[in-house]
Amino acid sequence: MILDRYFARRFIQSFLMIGAVFLSLIMLIDLIEQLRKFEGQDVSFGQLFRLMLLNAPAAVNEILPLLMILSTIVLYVGLARSSELVVTRATGRSGIRALLGPVLVALIIGVLAVSTLNPIVAATSNRYQQLADTYRTGGPSALSLSGEGLWLRQGAARGQSVIHATGYGGGEEDVVLFDVSILTYAAGGGPVRRIHAKSAELQQDEWILKQAKVWPLVTGLNPETSAAYHDTLRIPTTLTEDRIRDSLGRPTGISIYDLPDTIRQLKQAGFSTKRHEVWLQVELARPVFLMAMVLVGAAFTMRHTRFGGTGVAVLTAVLLGFGLYFIRNFAQILGENGQLPVVFAAWGPPVASILLTFGLLLHAEDG
Protein backbone atom coordinates (compact mmCIF):
# COMPACT_ATOMS: atom_id res chain seq x y z
CA MET A 1 0.00 0.00 0.00
CA ILE A 2 2.87 2.39 0.79
CA LEU A 3 4.38 1.71 -2.62
CA ASP A 4 1.01 2.30 -4.30
CA ARG A 5 0.72 5.67 -2.56
CA TYR A 6 4.23 6.54 -3.69
CA PHE A 7 3.46 5.75 -7.33
CA ALA A 8 0.16 7.64 -7.08
CA ARG A 9 1.92 10.70 -5.64
CA ARG A 10 4.54 10.63 -8.38
CA PHE A 11 1.79 10.34 -11.00
CA ILE A 12 -0.09 13.33 -9.55
CA GLN A 13 3.11 15.40 -9.60
CA SER A 14 3.70 14.51 -13.26
CA PHE A 15 0.07 15.30 -14.11
CA LEU A 16 0.17 18.72 -12.43
CA MET A 17 3.50 19.63 -14.01
CA ILE A 18 2.47 18.67 -17.55
CA GLY A 19 -0.99 20.18 -17.06
CA ALA A 20 0.52 23.52 -16.02
CA VAL A 21 2.80 23.58 -19.08
CA PHE A 22 0.00 22.76 -21.53
CA LEU A 23 -2.46 25.14 -19.88
CA SER A 24 0.03 28.00 -20.14
CA LEU A 25 0.60 27.33 -23.84
CA ILE A 26 -3.12 26.99 -24.57
CA MET A 27 -3.97 30.22 -22.76
CA LEU A 28 -1.25 32.10 -24.64
CA ILE A 29 -2.46 30.78 -28.00
CA ASP A 30 -6.08 31.52 -27.12
CA LEU A 31 -5.24 35.08 -26.08
CA ILE A 32 -3.59 35.65 -29.46
CA GLU A 33 -6.69 34.19 -31.14
CA GLN A 34 -8.96 36.55 -29.18
CA LEU A 35 -6.80 39.51 -30.21
CA ARG A 36 -7.16 38.46 -33.84
CA LYS A 37 -10.89 37.76 -33.57
CA PHE A 38 -11.77 41.14 -32.05
CA GLU A 39 -9.25 43.18 -34.01
CA GLY A 40 -10.65 46.59 -34.95
CA GLN A 41 -13.39 46.49 -32.28
CA ASP A 42 -13.57 48.53 -29.11
CA VAL A 43 -12.61 45.70 -26.77
CA SER A 44 -10.01 46.21 -24.02
CA PHE A 45 -7.18 43.82 -23.22
CA GLY A 46 -8.82 43.05 -19.88
CA GLN A 47 -12.00 41.92 -21.64
CA LEU A 48 -10.01 39.72 -24.02
CA PHE A 49 -8.10 38.26 -21.07
CA ARG A 50 -11.43 37.44 -19.43
CA LEU A 51 -12.58 35.65 -22.57
CA MET A 52 -9.35 33.67 -22.57
CA LEU A 53 -9.89 32.61 -18.95
CA LEU A 54 -13.44 31.50 -19.76
CA ASN A 55 -12.09 29.28 -22.54
CA ALA A 56 -9.47 27.66 -20.29
CA PRO A 57 -11.72 25.03 -18.57
CA ALA A 58 -12.98 23.73 -21.93
CA ALA A 59 -9.39 23.43 -23.17
CA VAL A 60 -8.34 21.45 -20.09
CA ASN A 61 -11.37 19.19 -20.45
CA GLU A 62 -10.45 18.50 -24.08
CA ILE A 63 -6.79 17.61 -23.50
CA LEU A 64 -7.28 15.39 -20.44
CA PRO A 65 -6.55 12.15 -22.37
CA LEU A 66 -3.29 13.65 -23.68
CA LEU A 67 -2.31 14.77 -20.18
CA MET A 68 -2.99 11.28 -18.86
CA ILE A 69 -0.79 9.47 -21.37
CA LEU A 70 2.05 12.00 -21.09
CA SER A 71 1.94 11.90 -17.29
CA THR A 72 2.17 8.11 -17.39
CA ILE A 73 5.11 8.22 -19.78
CA VAL A 74 6.97 10.75 -17.61
CA LEU A 75 6.28 8.65 -14.50
CA TYR A 76 7.42 5.26 -15.79
CA VAL A 77 10.38 6.52 -17.81
CA GLY A 78 11.59 8.23 -14.63
CA LEU A 79 11.02 5.08 -12.57
CA ALA A 80 12.86 3.00 -15.16
CA ARG A 81 15.88 5.33 -15.26
CA SER A 82 16.16 5.30 -11.46
CA SER A 83 15.78 1.48 -11.45
CA GLU A 84 12.83 1.78 -9.08
CA LEU A 85 10.78 -0.56 -11.28
CA VAL A 86 13.57 -3.14 -11.09
CA VAL A 87 13.58 -2.90 -7.30
CA THR A 88 9.79 -3.17 -7.25
CA ARG A 89 9.87 -6.37 -9.27
CA ALA A 90 12.71 -7.69 -7.09
CA THR A 91 10.41 -7.47 -4.06
CA GLY A 92 8.05 -9.87 -5.80
CA ARG A 93 5.52 -7.30 -7.03
CA SER A 94 4.54 -7.55 -10.69
CA GLY A 95 4.61 -4.57 -13.04
CA ILE A 96 0.85 -4.74 -13.49
CA ARG A 97 0.38 -4.50 -9.71
CA ALA A 98 2.50 -1.32 -9.78
CA LEU A 99 -0.16 0.25 -12.02
CA LEU A 100 -2.79 0.25 -9.27
CA GLY A 101 -1.92 3.69 -7.88
CA PRO A 102 -1.82 5.63 -11.19
CA VAL A 103 -4.93 3.86 -12.51
CA LEU A 104 -6.91 4.76 -9.36
CA VAL A 105 -5.72 8.37 -9.64
CA ALA A 106 -6.86 8.43 -13.28
CA LEU A 107 -10.24 7.06 -12.20
CA ILE A 108 -10.61 9.78 -9.54
CA ILE A 109 -9.59 12.50 -12.01
CA GLY A 110 -12.11 11.12 -14.51
CA VAL A 111 -14.91 11.14 -11.93
CA LEU A 112 -14.02 14.71 -10.96
CA ALA A 113 -13.94 15.70 -14.64
CA VAL A 114 -17.47 14.39 -15.10
CA SER A 115 -18.97 15.57 -11.82
CA THR A 116 -17.19 18.92 -11.38
CA LEU A 117 -15.30 20.03 -14.49
CA ASN A 118 -18.19 19.28 -16.87
CA PRO A 119 -20.62 21.76 -15.20
CA ILE A 120 -17.82 24.35 -14.99
CA VAL A 121 -17.10 23.96 -18.71
CA ALA A 122 -20.81 24.31 -19.54
CA ALA A 123 -21.13 27.49 -17.46
CA THR A 124 -17.92 29.12 -18.73
CA SER A 125 -18.67 28.22 -22.37
CA ASN A 126 -22.11 29.81 -22.17
CA ARG A 127 -20.70 32.88 -20.43
CA TYR A 128 -17.99 33.18 -23.08
CA GLN A 129 -20.61 33.11 -25.84
CA GLN A 130 -22.70 35.78 -24.09
CA LEU A 131 -19.74 38.11 -23.61
CA ALA A 132 -18.49 37.53 -27.17
CA ASP A 133 -21.93 38.43 -28.55
CA THR A 134 -22.07 41.50 -26.33
CA TYR A 135 -18.66 42.73 -27.49
CA ARG A 136 -19.59 42.16 -31.15
CA THR A 137 -23.17 43.47 -31.31
CA GLY A 138 -23.75 45.34 -28.05
CA GLY A 139 -26.08 42.69 -26.61
CA PRO A 140 -26.06 38.96 -25.92
CA SER A 141 -27.88 36.34 -27.97
CA ALA A 142 -29.28 33.21 -26.40
CA LEU A 143 -31.21 30.08 -27.28
CA SER A 144 -33.11 27.62 -25.12
CA LEU A 145 -35.51 24.74 -25.62
CA SER A 146 -38.44 23.65 -23.50
CA GLY A 147 -41.57 21.59 -23.87
CA GLU A 148 -43.28 24.75 -25.13
CA GLY A 149 -40.94 25.11 -28.10
CA LEU A 150 -37.90 27.15 -29.06
CA TRP A 151 -36.86 30.41 -27.38
CA LEU A 152 -34.35 32.85 -28.90
CA ARG A 153 -32.97 36.13 -27.67
CA GLN A 154 -31.09 38.48 -29.94
CA GLY A 155 -29.36 41.63 -28.80
CA ALA A 156 -28.30 44.86 -30.43
CA ALA A 157 -27.39 48.37 -29.36
CA ARG A 158 -31.01 49.47 -29.98
CA GLY A 159 -32.50 46.88 -27.65
CA GLN A 160 -33.37 43.22 -27.18
CA SER A 161 -35.87 40.90 -28.85
CA VAL A 162 -37.30 37.66 -27.49
CA ILE A 163 -38.47 35.16 -30.11
CA HIS A 164 -40.67 32.15 -29.41
CA ALA A 165 -41.55 29.44 -31.95
CA THR A 166 -43.54 26.25 -31.49
CA GLY A 167 -41.87 24.53 -34.47
CA TYR A 168 -38.52 24.37 -36.21
CA GLY A 169 -38.20 23.32 -39.84
CA GLY A 170 -34.64 24.20 -40.65
CA GLY A 171 -32.83 22.13 -43.24
CA GLU A 172 -29.21 22.07 -44.26
CA GLU A 173 -29.39 25.42 -46.05
CA ASP A 174 -31.95 27.46 -44.11
CA VAL A 175 -33.55 28.04 -40.72
CA VAL A 176 -37.35 28.29 -40.63
CA LEU A 177 -39.45 28.80 -37.50
CA PHE A 178 -43.22 28.27 -37.31
CA ASP A 179 -45.90 30.00 -35.23
CA VAL A 180 -43.53 32.78 -34.25
CA SER A 181 -44.01 35.46 -31.58
CA ILE A 182 -41.51 38.31 -31.20
CA LEU A 183 -41.46 40.76 -28.31
CA THR A 184 -39.13 43.72 -28.84
CA TYR A 185 -37.71 45.75 -25.95
CA ALA A 186 -36.20 49.22 -26.11
CA ALA A 187 -32.68 49.90 -24.90
CA GLY A 188 -34.18 51.22 -21.66
CA GLY A 189 -35.86 47.88 -20.96
CA GLY A 190 -39.56 48.46 -21.77
CA PRO A 191 -41.49 46.54 -24.48
CA VAL A 192 -42.19 48.56 -27.63
CA ARG A 193 -43.64 46.03 -30.12
CA ARG A 194 -45.15 42.57 -30.36
CA ILE A 195 -45.25 40.54 -33.58
CA HIS A 196 -46.95 37.27 -34.40
CA ALA A 197 -46.22 35.50 -37.70
CA LYS A 198 -47.07 32.21 -39.30
CA SER A 199 -43.42 31.57 -40.11
CA ALA A 200 -40.00 33.22 -39.99
CA GLU A 201 -37.08 32.37 -42.25
CA LEU A 202 -33.53 33.46 -41.46
CA GLN A 203 -31.71 34.88 -44.49
CA GLN A 204 -28.28 36.44 -43.99
CA ASP A 205 -28.78 39.19 -41.37
CA GLU A 206 -32.59 39.40 -41.22
CA TRP A 207 -35.75 37.45 -40.43
CA ILE A 208 -38.36 37.26 -43.19
CA LEU A 209 -41.78 36.94 -41.55
CA LYS A 210 -44.82 35.62 -43.40
CA GLN A 211 -48.41 36.68 -42.57
CA ALA A 212 -47.28 38.87 -39.68
CA LYS A 213 -49.39 41.00 -37.36
CA VAL A 214 -47.68 43.85 -35.48
CA TRP A 215 -48.97 45.41 -32.26
CA PRO A 216 -47.29 48.67 -31.17
CA LEU A 217 -46.83 48.79 -27.39
CA VAL A 218 -46.67 52.55 -26.99
CA THR A 219 -48.26 54.58 -24.23
CA GLY A 220 -51.44 56.27 -25.44
CA LEU A 221 -52.15 53.83 -28.29
CA ASN A 222 -54.62 50.96 -28.32
CA PRO A 223 -52.49 48.01 -29.48
CA GLU A 224 -55.34 46.16 -31.20
CA THR A 225 -56.80 49.10 -33.11
CA SER A 226 -53.28 50.24 -34.09
CA ALA A 227 -52.18 46.77 -35.20
CA ALA A 228 -50.95 46.30 -38.77
CA TYR A 229 -50.88 43.22 -41.03
CA HIS A 230 -48.01 42.37 -43.36
CA ASP A 231 -47.81 39.58 -45.91
CA THR A 232 -44.03 39.84 -45.65
CA LEU A 233 -42.07 41.65 -42.96
CA ARG A 234 -38.29 41.91 -42.67
CA ILE A 235 -36.59 42.33 -39.29
CA PRO A 236 -32.80 42.69 -38.82
CA THR A 237 -31.08 40.14 -36.58
CA THR A 238 -27.66 39.41 -35.14
CA LEU A 239 -28.27 35.65 -35.10
CA THR A 240 -26.74 33.36 -37.68
CA GLU A 241 -27.77 29.98 -39.09
CA ASP A 242 -24.65 28.29 -37.76
CA ARG A 243 -25.19 29.72 -34.29
CA ILE A 244 -28.77 28.45 -34.12
CA ARG A 245 -27.91 24.99 -35.45
CA ASP A 246 -24.92 24.69 -33.12
CA SER A 247 -27.04 25.72 -30.15
CA LEU A 248 -29.78 23.28 -31.06
CA GLY A 249 -27.36 20.39 -31.39
CA ARG A 250 -24.52 21.44 -29.09
CA PRO A 251 -24.63 19.49 -25.83
CA THR A 252 -21.26 20.77 -24.59
CA GLY A 253 -22.91 23.91 -23.20
CA ILE A 254 -25.24 21.84 -21.01
CA SER A 255 -24.22 20.47 -17.62
CA ILE A 256 -24.31 16.71 -17.30
CA TYR A 257 -26.79 17.14 -14.46
CA ASP A 258 -29.18 19.00 -16.80
CA LEU A 259 -28.72 16.74 -19.83
CA PRO A 260 -31.46 14.19 -18.93
CA ASP A 261 -34.05 16.99 -18.56
CA THR A 262 -32.82 18.64 -21.74
CA ILE A 263 -33.18 15.38 -23.66
CA ARG A 264 -36.73 15.00 -22.36
CA GLN A 265 -37.62 18.58 -23.34
CA LEU A 266 -36.12 18.13 -26.79
CA LYS A 267 -38.23 15.03 -27.34
CA GLN A 268 -41.35 16.90 -26.23
CA ALA A 269 -40.53 19.73 -28.62
CA GLY A 270 -40.06 17.26 -31.50
CA PHE A 271 -36.28 17.68 -31.93
CA SER A 272 -33.70 14.94 -32.39
CA THR A 273 -31.93 13.93 -29.17
CA LYS A 274 -29.39 11.50 -30.61
CA ARG A 275 -26.44 13.86 -30.27
CA HIS A 276 -27.28 14.68 -26.64
CA GLU A 277 -27.79 11.03 -25.73
CA VAL A 278 -24.42 10.07 -27.19
CA TRP A 279 -22.68 12.97 -25.45
CA LEU A 280 -24.20 11.97 -22.09
CA GLN A 281 -22.89 8.42 -22.41
CA VAL A 282 -19.48 9.62 -23.67
CA GLU A 283 -19.13 11.82 -20.60
CA LEU A 284 -20.11 8.96 -18.29
CA ALA A 285 -17.51 6.76 -20.00
CA ARG A 286 -14.76 9.38 -19.64
CA PRO A 287 -13.20 7.87 -16.44
CA VAL A 288 -12.84 4.51 -18.21
CA PHE A 289 -11.15 6.15 -21.20
CA LEU A 290 -8.71 8.06 -18.98
CA MET A 291 -7.78 4.79 -17.27
CA ALA A 292 -7.17 3.33 -20.74
CA MET A 293 -4.78 6.18 -21.52
CA VAL A 294 -2.75 5.36 -18.40
CA LEU A 295 -2.52 1.73 -19.50
CA VAL A 296 -1.43 2.81 -22.99
CA GLY A 297 1.42 4.89 -21.60
CA ALA A 298 2.49 2.14 -19.21
CA ALA A 299 2.38 -0.62 -21.81
CA PHE A 300 5.33 0.84 -23.72
CA THR A 301 7.38 2.50 -20.96
CA MET A 302 7.43 -0.07 -18.12
CA ARG A 303 10.78 -1.37 -19.26
CA HIS A 304 14.37 -0.78 -18.19
CA THR A 305 16.26 1.86 -20.12
CA ARG A 306 19.23 -0.49 -20.62
CA PHE A 307 17.17 -2.31 -23.25
CA GLY A 308 17.27 0.86 -25.37
CA GLY A 309 14.59 2.13 -27.72
CA THR A 310 12.99 4.41 -25.11
CA GLY A 311 12.32 7.15 -27.67
CA VAL A 312 10.60 4.73 -30.05
CA ALA A 313 8.52 3.32 -27.18
CA VAL A 314 7.41 6.80 -26.11
CA LEU A 315 6.51 7.76 -29.68
CA THR A 316 4.57 4.52 -30.14
CA ALA A 317 2.62 5.11 -26.94
CA VAL A 318 1.70 8.65 -27.95
CA LEU A 319 0.65 7.60 -31.46
CA LEU A 320 -1.45 4.73 -30.10
CA GLY A 321 -3.09 7.12 -27.66
CA PHE A 322 -3.94 9.53 -30.49
CA GLY A 323 -5.26 6.61 -32.53
CA LEU A 324 -7.57 5.45 -29.74
CA TYR A 325 -8.72 9.05 -29.21
CA PHE A 326 -9.52 9.35 -32.93
CA ILE A 327 -11.42 6.05 -32.87
CA ARG A 328 -13.46 7.21 -29.88
CA ASN A 329 -14.40 10.47 -31.64
CA PHE A 330 -15.20 8.61 -34.85
CA ALA A 331 -17.47 6.19 -32.98
CA GLN A 332 -19.15 9.18 -31.33
CA ILE A 333 -19.91 10.70 -34.74
CA LEU A 334 -21.31 7.39 -35.97
CA GLY A 335 -23.49 7.25 -32.88
CA GLU A 336 -24.77 10.81 -33.44
CA ASN A 337 -25.66 9.87 -37.03
CA GLY A 338 -27.55 6.81 -35.85
CA GLN A 339 -25.17 4.33 -37.51
CA LEU A 340 -24.14 2.83 -34.16
CA PRO A 341 -26.17 2.18 -31.00
CA VAL A 342 -25.69 4.93 -28.42
CA VAL A 343 -24.21 2.67 -25.73
CA PHE A 344 -21.82 0.97 -28.15
CA ALA A 345 -20.64 4.29 -29.64
CA ALA A 346 -19.88 5.72 -26.18
CA TRP A 347 -18.62 2.70 -24.23
CA GLY A 348 -17.17 0.50 -26.97
CA PRO A 349 -13.89 2.41 -27.62
CA PRO A 350 -12.95 2.91 -23.91
CA VAL A 351 -13.63 -0.72 -23.02
CA ALA A 352 -11.81 -1.97 -26.15
CA SER A 353 -8.86 0.31 -25.32
CA ILE A 354 -8.54 -1.16 -21.84
CA LEU A 355 -8.71 -4.73 -23.15
CA LEU A 356 -6.11 -3.97 -25.85
CA THR A 357 -3.61 -2.31 -23.55
CA PHE A 358 -4.14 -4.87 -20.80
CA GLY A 359 -3.30 -7.56 -23.33
CA LEU A 360 -0.11 -5.69 -24.24
CA LEU A 361 0.80 -5.43 -20.55
CA LEU A 362 0.24 -9.14 -19.97
CA HIS A 363 2.39 -9.96 -22.99
CA ALA A 364 5.17 -7.64 -21.81
CA GLU A 365 4.98 -8.97 -18.24
CA ASP A 366 4.73 -12.69 -18.87
CA GLY A 367 6.05 -12.83 -22.44
Secondary structure, DSSP 8 states (H G I E B T S, - for coil): -HHHHHHHHHHHHHHHHHHHHHHHHHHHHHHHHHHHHTTTSS--HHHHHHHHHHHHHHHHHHHHHHHHHHHHHHHHHHHHHTTHHHHHHHTT--TTGGGHHHHHHHHHHHHHIIIIIHHHHHHHHHHHHHHHHHHHHSS--EEEEETTEEEEEEEETTEEEEEEEEEE---SS-EEEEEEEEEEEETTS-EEEEEEEEEEEEETTEEEEEEEEEEE--TTS-TTTT-EEEEEEEEE-S--HHHHHHHHH-GGGS-TTTHHHHHHHHHHHT---HHHHHHHHHHHTHHHHHHHHHHHHHHHH-S-GGG--HHHHHHHHHHHHHHHHHHHHHHHHHHHTTSS-HHHHHHHHHHHHHHHHHHHHHHHHH-
